[in-house]
Amino acid sequence: MMLAAPVIAVAATLIAGAILFTLLGHDGLGATLEIFVKPLFDPYRWQDLLVKAAPLAMIATGLAMGFRANVWNIGAEGQYILGGLAGTGVALSTLDMTGSWILPLMLICGVVGGMVWAAVPALLRTTLGVNEILSSLMLNYVAIQLLFYLMRGPWKDPEGFNFPQTAMFSADQTLPMVVPGTLIHLGVPLAAAVALTAFFVMARTVTGFQLKVVGLAPRAAAFGGFGAASTVWIAMLCGGGLAGLAGILEAAGPFGQMVPQFPTGYGYTAIIVAFLGRLNPLGILLAALVLALTYVGGESAQTTIGLPSAATGVFQAMMLFFLLAADILVRYRIVSGRAAAASAPHAAAAKEAEPAKGKAVTA
Amino acid sequence: MSLDLLVAILMTVAGAATPLLIAGLGELVVEKSGVLNLGVEGMMLIGAVTGFAVATSTGVPVLGALAAMAAAAAASLIFAVLVLTLMANQVATGLALTIFGTGVSALIGAPFVGITTPTLGPVFPDFLTSSPLLRLVFGHSPLVYVGLILTVAVAFFLNRSRSGLILRAVGESDAAAHAIGYPVLKIRYLAVLFGGAMAGLAGSYYSLVLTPMWAERLTAGRGWIAIALVVFASWKPGRMLAGAYLFGLVMTMELQAKAAGFNVFAPELLAALPYVATIAVLAIISAARRTGTAAPACLGKPFRAAA
């Protein structure tokens, strides 16, 4: 039944989206078909779909590990930018060099960059008890300003006609294509590998168990010897590291350089991906494809029927709304008055057994 | 520093502080009732675009501000139904509301980019604003005074009125309030709607007074800072006033530095300052309050009435 909610949510989004966009004076049905159906019948778009789904899946996988443990890392956007920047730093200082070691070093530094940015809210939460929602989110805005600063000043390409962007990366600094002649770069299989690894970690290792127990039953976790601080650190570093990796993969892949337009909201969309995928890495792979569809379809709807780019965000938010609403309808059963009275003891027992999912929020 | 310049600086501080104060007071009441609404940023954007659209099409900025309140309250109703009636996760739903508000406002605002609007400027007659000091008292947009009056009103409501006491009881112990017979969900619905209306009013301040124009993501994370200020204020309206004006000062630092001819810092670093300051302030507040928290005890927890 857990799987019903995402399906209901996507279906409801299609219907409500068509109605909403009609009310706003657009061709609602056309827009919905253009975004959600047409890319599915265009083989060229399939590649685009995979390329856009890869960073979403990677970021969402890291975030989901935190959400499982009630660690609310909302700073993936900033961690993604910092990962991109850290890797770009390596690229800019190795522009004149060649060697197959450069790209791996860039990816490692990307991971570290994301982790460093995530370590700030983790440190503040574990030492001072600062709410990680607000601190991680604030760092998104700081990261954007840092990006702008580097693009306008120190990292600007001296031969770039004064455009605020870095030099193009060299061949040794660019992601290879896994299928020659397509758009599908190394990041795509890497994202799938990350999700599969995370699935194994969550299902079969003590660390995965720790994250789940701390989220479901914090008191039991404490008695079991799982430290609250170590859980926050694991969750934030996984989230930050994977967001950073996604960042440098985007910079070294589709972008091929660092530009001020680098942040595209993947860090926020990945939150929706994580929830739509039920915080499960395998579900996240599917959910990433669905959300990638809104990007790919949204782009083509801009050119074909002139739908504003903001439509993508509206569809994405509606999907999360409907998912949250559908959850309750799936988790609870509507019973008539007499039946409710008869089965009351049973219902109470069921309620006890229910996980404390998403109940406690510390502010 | 000349008196004129000082007054000009203080006026910009009041301008930057007012939307934080109004949105923050709204969120403060919401949180006092035990609900955490992280959708302030989204509701502010919906308010900003609605206010702008109505003000430009009717030519009456006050109508714009009222429409902004109504539209943002309507958006907060989506949140209320999800978290109160359907008991959805408040953090996730609030985030969804922010993403929704960002998208919807960009969508509605697309035709309004690049046009100007009648502003909600100073209301007092000219002779009252002739000297700098008089201007400091009488030269503001009406919303600046609304913010100050609202601070007193919210403080009175929470601390001195019976209904405020009930609202606090609901936030501190929903089960007890329910047992005595207070309608927990109804009170929370009203609090969320009030918070939405205030976020909308704060948003309209950006598009009708401060900027005054419409651009995507016009509020640039100010809604999140308003939420942080609630924590900074320890859920007290008086401290919210102090916090908002302190942040108004930090936010206008970029402007002040330019006016004073400082070019030491890159403009991007100054633009990042309010967000860094927010983190620093949260850290200081948390460090000073190591034992326990001033947060309402039921903050963020769903309530289901025991049959």
Contacts between the chains, C-beta under 8 A, distances in Angstrom:
chain1	res1	chain2	res2	distance
A	24	B	107	6.5
A	24	B	108	7.4
A	72	B	91	5.6
A	74	B	95	6.9
A	120	B	279	7.6
A	124	B	279	7.2
A	124	B	282	7.4
A	124	B	283	5.6
A	124	B	286	7.5
A	128	B	283	5.4
A	128	B	286	4.3
A	128	B	287	4.9
A	129	B	286	4.8
A	129	B	290	7.3
A	129	B	293	7.9
A	130	B	279	7.6
A	130	B	282	4.9
A	130	B	283	5.4
A	130	B	286	4.7
A	131	B	231	6.8
A	131	B	282	7.0
A	133	B	38	7.0
A	133	B	91	6.8
A	134	B	224	6.6
A	134	B	227	6.5
A	134	B	228	4.8
A	134	B	231	7.2
A	134	B	278	7.1
A	134	B	279	7.8
A	134	B	282	6.1
A	135	B	279	5.1
A	135	B	282	6.2
A	135	B	283	7.9
A	137	B	221	7.8
A	137	B	224	5.5
A	138	B	221	7.6
A	138	B	224	6.8
A	138	B	225	7.9
A	138	B	228	7.4
A	138	B	275	4.3
A	138	B	276	7.5
A	138	B	278	5.0
A	138	B	279	5.1
A	139	B	275	7.4
A	139	B	279	7.2
A	140	B	221	7.9
A	141	B	220	7.5
A	141	B	221	5.0
A	141	B	272	6.8
A	141	B	275	4.3
A	142	B	272	4.6
A	142	B	275	5.1
A	142	B	276	6.0
A	145	B	268	4.4
A	145	B	269	7.0
A	145	B	271	5.1
A	145	B	272	3.8
A	145	B	275	8.0
A	146	B	268	7.2
A	146	B	272	7.1
A	148	B	268	4.8
A	149	B	266	5.3
A	149	B	268	3.8
A	149	B	269	6.6
A	152	B	266	7.8
A	152	B	268	7.1
A	153	B	266	6.5
A	268	B	95	8.0
A	268	B	99	6.2
A	271	B	92	7.8
A	271	B	95	6.0
A	272	B	96	7.6
A	272	B	99	7.3
A	275	B	92	6.0
A	308	B	106	6.8
A	308	B	107	5.6
A	308	B	110	4.9
A	309	B	106	7.8
A	310	B	102	7.8
A	310	B	103	5.0
A	310	B	104	7.7
A	310	B	105	8.0
A	310	B	106	3.3
A	310	B	107	4.5
A	310	B	110	7.1
A	310	B	216	7.2
A	311	B	103	7.3
A	311	B	107	6.3
A	312	B	103	7.4
A	313	B	99	6.1
A	313	B	100	7.8
A	313	B	102	5.9
A	313	B	103	3.0
A	313	B	106	7.0
A	314	B	100	6.8
A	314	B	103	3.8
A	314	B	104	5.7
A	314	B	107	6.0
A	315	B	103	7.9
A	316	B	99	6.3
A	316	B	103	7.3
A	317	B	96	5.4
A	317	B	97	7.7
A	317	B	99	4.1
A	317	B	100	3.5
A	317	B	102	7.9
A	317	B	103	5.7
A	317	B	104	7.9
A	318	B	100	7.0
A	320	B	92	7.0
A	320	B	95	7.6
A	320	B	96	4.0
A	320	B	99	7.0
A	321	B	78	6.7
A	321	B	82	6.7
A	321	B	93	7.6
A	321	B	96	5.3
A	321	B	100	6.8
A	324	B	82	5.5
A	324	B	86	7.3
A	324	B	88	4.0
A	324	B	89	6.7
A	324	B	92	6.0
A	324	B	93	5.5
A	324	B	96	6.7
A	325	B	82	5.9
A	325	B	86	5.5
A	325	B	88	6.7
A	327	B	88	6.7
A	328	B	86	4.3
A	328	B	87	6.1
A	328	B	88	6.4
A	344	B	307	7.8
A	357	B	89	7.7
A	358	B	88	7.9
A	358	B	89	3.5
A	358	B	91	7.5
A	358	B	92	7.1
A	359	B	301	6.0
A	359	B	302	6.6
A	360	B	300	7.3
A	360	B	301	6.7
A	361	B	36	6.0
A	361	B	90	6.2
A	361	B	91	5.6
A	361	B	299	7.0
A	361	B	300	3.2
A	361	B	301	7.2
A	362	B	300	7.7
A	363	B	31	7.5
A	363	B	36	6.2
A	363	B	231	6.7
A	363	B	293	7.5
A	363	B	295	4.8
A	363	B	299	5.3
A	363	B	300	6.4
